[in-house]
């Protein structure tokens, strides 16, 4: 609003002649300011209404679902009895809860650690100048751009027990076939592998753009001082990349936490609960069977939001501090 | 940093090998989509499509065309809705400094953290209440929630950089906020419009969670459900499944060829994907 005030044309000295004109002027200014504010609101209001209707309201519905005892019938009729925190208690006491929480953490942490490692190595590699580097870097984006159902089903076929190419490769080097997606020991690792493949491009692109902001003369000075490539990475690249790294890792955490499609398409969270995460468990409770348990499903979803929000707020704080 | 040509050639070779490794699953999808059904479980598998068949693609044309058209419609609808909401809001947040603008920005960041599955369950309840289940335009509304926060952030970032002289000149010519937005700021923000449209389309096209929860019984179902149904029903016909996957990947491939600049810009602008 201060901006609009400064922009207004300066009052001419003649205006001070009469107080009448001055009050008219003030009224005029007030009207103009009001109109400016209304125009601004006309631009923002659709977004605010949109967020209220399509973010806040679904979230409210979700909390509401988790606090009532819903059945298919009461879902349609809308007369489900209030049940307090029963759904949360039921979910926390469920034998699936701890495995799902553990799998969510393993899936998320292992995924982002390896995505970040591979992405950083590739970013450093692509930061060297060589022919075709721009083109190859663009091609690296493909896994990230593909619809998840496409990449998930491709990986499912590669890892297929009988006819998958991975087991054929193992057969060539004399290793017995592995039930990648159908054995409890391997299912989680397999979905993590596919998820890392999808996440590498995102890490590569952001870290690469971070690298380009590091001044080249730092490296020149370092190599004049006789620092080798590893020392340059340890002493220059890694420390100066820390702010970008923090953002990539936190965003990666929040996004990996909610991965659903990939796991559901490859293993449906199975066998048993061996690759079930909070996201797939929530879906399975709410939609996965003929007897949906909306209340507990929503409760699991809300627990997932809580975890995401903690790290999301951390991300916002880190980002704010960097902008300041 | 000047690198000797010979070393650069070696680096290019390493780069090619790395890229080939990374893209191998994509190549394999293409290869399987062209493999005849009887060779599918052959050992050793053919590493190249020596006897290519297009029967998989014929199956796509036969079974999946309605799904593809629905996805196109939903993708375009999502782009329109996203632009309609996010471009004016981005302009206001970047240039008009509304009261509470900071709160809106934080709300947008937080909105991006909400898991899709939670949104899906909330929408499910609302859609059942309002009788919107299994409608294509209900799906457009749901899909747009993936893109709108991202869109506003891109527009804010871009429109903040529009030179003050331009808007000041428009004001001198007597243009109000609406005119300044429509005839000055929006045209020079073409790049932002392209980036937001690209990602809105791609995310709507790729969406599976909303489609499967909100539109699984409709007459108008998107291609992701077409593939999912294929996997569920006849999990023997892998060349048809992979052919559908190839066709479903075409928009992403096209984007990369035609608009790589915008894609990279979108990813770096703090892009989102779940």
Interface residues (C-beta under 8 A of the other chain):
Chain A: X1 X3 X7 X36 X37 X39 X40 X41 X43 X44 X46 X47 X48 X50 X51 X54 X55 X57 X58 X59 X60 X61 X62 X64 X65 X75 X76 X78 X122 X125 X126 X128 X129 X130 X131 X132 X133 X136 X138 X139 X140 X141 X142 X143 X144 X145 X146 X147 X148 X149 X150 X151 X153 X154 X155 X156 X157 X158 X162 X163 X165 X168 X171 X197 X200 X201 X202 X205 X206 X209 X216 X219 X220 X247 X251 X254 X255 X257 X258 X259 X260 X261 X265 X279 X282 X283 X286 X287 X294 X297 X298 X301 X302 X304 X305 X308 X309 X311 X312 X313 X315 X316
Chain B: X1 X3 X8 X9 X11 X12 X14 X15 X16 X18 X19 X22 X23 X25 X26 X28 X29 X32 X40 X41 X43 X44 X45 X84 X85 X86 X88 X89 X91 X92 X93 X96 X97 X98 X99 X101 X104 X106 X107 X108 X109 X110 X111 X112 X113 X114 X115 X116 X117 X118 X119 X120 X121 X122 X123 X124 X125 X126 X128 X129 X141 X142 X144 X145 X148 X152 X171 X176 X177 X178 X181 X202 X205 X206 X208 X209 X212 X213 X224 X227 X228 X231 X238 X241 X242 X245 X248 X249 X252 X253 X255 X256 X260 X263 X264 X267 X268 X270 X271 X272 X273 X274
